[in-house]
Amino acid sequence: MTGKFEIYATTPDKAKKLAEELKNRGVENVEVKSELEAWAKEQEHKVEEGGGTPELRIAFEIDRARLYAAADRYDEALETLEWARYAALQEGRLELAAMVDEEINSIIGLTPTE
Protein backbone atom coordinates (compact mmCIF):
# COMPACT_ATOMS: atom_id res chain seq x y z
CA MET A 1 0.00 0.00 0.00
CA THR A 2 1.46 3.32 -1.00
CA GLY A 3 0.08 6.61 0.23
CA LYS A 4 0.97 10.22 0.67
CA PHE A 5 2.14 11.30 4.07
CA GLU A 6 1.45 14.90 4.96
CA ILE A 7 4.38 17.00 6.13
CA TYR A 8 3.62 19.46 8.89
CA ALA A 9 7.13 20.85 9.17
CA THR A 10 7.72 24.43 10.17
CA THR A 11 8.70 25.03 6.55
CA PRO A 12 6.05 22.95 4.75
CA ASP A 13 6.67 24.16 1.21
CA LYS A 14 10.40 23.63 1.46
CA ALA A 15 9.90 20.22 3.10
CA LYS A 16 7.41 19.08 0.45
CA LYS A 17 9.77 20.14 -2.35
CA LEU A 18 12.63 18.38 -0.59
CA ALA A 19 10.56 15.20 -0.17
CA GLU A 20 9.85 15.17 -3.91
CA GLU A 21 13.54 15.67 -4.72
CA LEU A 22 14.49 12.96 -2.25
CA LYS A 23 11.95 10.59 -3.76
CA ASN A 24 12.90 11.31 -7.37
CA ARG A 25 16.66 11.74 -7.13
CA GLY A 26 17.65 9.96 -3.91
CA VAL A 27 19.72 11.00 -0.94
CA GLU A 28 22.89 9.98 -2.77
CA ASN A 29 22.43 12.93 -5.13
CA VAL A 30 24.84 15.66 -3.98
CA GLU A 31 22.31 18.48 -4.42
CA VAL A 32 19.56 16.60 -2.58
CA LYS A 33 21.92 15.65 0.24
CA SER A 34 23.00 19.28 0.57
CA GLU A 35 19.38 20.49 0.60
CA LEU A 36 18.46 17.87 3.21
CA GLU A 37 21.37 18.90 5.41
CA ALA A 38 20.45 22.60 5.06
CA TRP A 39 16.81 21.86 5.95
CA ALA A 40 17.87 19.85 9.00
CA LYS A 41 20.27 22.56 10.14
CA GLU A 42 17.53 25.19 9.77
CA GLN A 43 15.12 23.07 11.81
CA GLU A 44 17.76 22.37 14.47
CA HIS A 45 18.39 26.11 14.73
CA LYS A 46 14.66 26.69 15.31
CA VAL A 47 14.69 24.04 18.04
CA GLU A 48 17.60 25.76 19.75
CA GLU A 49 15.97 29.19 19.40
CA GLY A 50 12.91 27.75 21.09
CA GLY A 51 14.92 26.57 24.07
CA GLY A 52 15.86 23.09 22.88
CA THR A 53 13.04 21.51 24.87
CA PRO A 54 12.29 17.80 24.53
CA GLU A 55 8.98 18.72 22.87
CA LEU A 56 10.73 20.75 20.19
CA ARG A 57 13.42 18.13 19.60
CA ILE A 58 10.85 15.35 19.27
CA ALA A 59 8.65 17.51 17.01
CA PHE A 60 11.65 18.09 14.74
CA GLU A 61 12.36 14.36 14.55
CA ILE A 62 8.70 13.71 13.74
CA ASP A 63 8.91 16.30 10.94
CA ARG A 64 12.09 14.65 9.65
CA ALA A 65 10.37 11.25 9.69
CA ARG A 66 7.35 12.68 7.88
CA LEU A 67 9.65 14.08 5.22
CA TYR A 68 11.23 10.65 4.72
CA ALA A 69 7.80 9.00 4.63
CA ALA A 70 6.57 11.51 2.05
CA ALA A 71 9.56 10.49 -0.06
CA ASP A 72 8.63 6.79 0.36
CA ARG A 73 11.78 6.25 2.44
CA TYR A 74 9.98 4.33 5.17
CA ASP A 75 13.04 2.68 6.70
CA GLU A 76 14.65 6.08 7.36
CA ALA A 77 11.35 7.41 8.71
CA LEU A 78 10.99 4.53 11.14
CA GLU A 79 14.63 4.72 12.25
CA THR A 80 14.19 8.43 12.95
CA LEU A 81 11.06 7.78 14.98
CA GLU A 82 12.62 4.94 16.93
CA TRP A 83 15.43 7.29 17.90
CA ALA A 84 12.85 9.94 18.89
CA ARG A 85 10.97 7.41 21.03
CA TYR A 86 14.21 6.41 22.73
CA ALA A 87 15.02 10.09 23.41
CA ALA A 88 11.53 10.72 24.82
CA LEU A 89 11.82 7.72 27.13
CA GLN A 90 15.29 8.81 28.26
CA GLU A 91 13.76 12.17 29.20
CA GLY A 92 11.02 10.34 31.10
CA ARG A 93 8.42 11.87 28.78
CA LEU A 94 5.89 9.10 28.29
CA GLU A 95 3.42 11.43 26.56
CA LEU A 96 6.04 12.29 23.93
CA ALA A 97 6.88 8.61 23.49
CA ALA A 98 3.16 7.92 22.96
CA MET A 99 3.05 10.68 20.31
CA VAL A 100 5.98 9.07 18.54
CA ASP A 101 4.29 5.66 18.73
CA GLU A 102 1.27 7.15 16.93
CA GLU A 103 3.56 8.41 14.17
CA ILE A 104 5.24 5.01 13.92
CA ASN A 105 1.85 3.34 13.52
CA SER A 106 0.86 5.87 10.85
CA ILE A 107 4.01 5.17 8.85
CA ILE A 108 3.74 1.42 9.28
CA GLY A 109 0.26 1.73 7.77
CA LEU A 110 1.82 3.33 4.67
CA THR A 111 4.67 0.89 4.25
CA PRO A 112 4.21 -1.32 1.19
CA THR A 113 4.05 -5.01 1.96
CA GLU A 114 5.66 -7.57 -0.26
Phi, psi and omega in degrees: 000125178245137179214172177268139178246122183290139178256125180249029182299163179292345175234071189300319181295315179296318181294319179296317178297317180296320178298319178296316178298317180297318180293317185278326187246342178085155182289342180288338178295129185301316180295317181295316179300318179295317178296319179297316178296319179295318178298314181297318180296318178299315180294319178297322178298318179296322177298313180296318177300328180276003177105358177062030182292157176304323180299315180291320180296316180293319178300320177297316180295324176296317177299319179298316179296320178296323177298312178299317180296320179297335178267011182061029178254070188293324179299314179296321179298313181292322177299318179298316181290325178295322175296317180298320178296316177302314180297318179297318179293323177297328178278354182074024184257083183297327179293324176290320177298321178295321176299317180295319178301321177298319178295318178302313180297322177297316182289321177301323178295338180267340186295125179296140176259151183259000000 
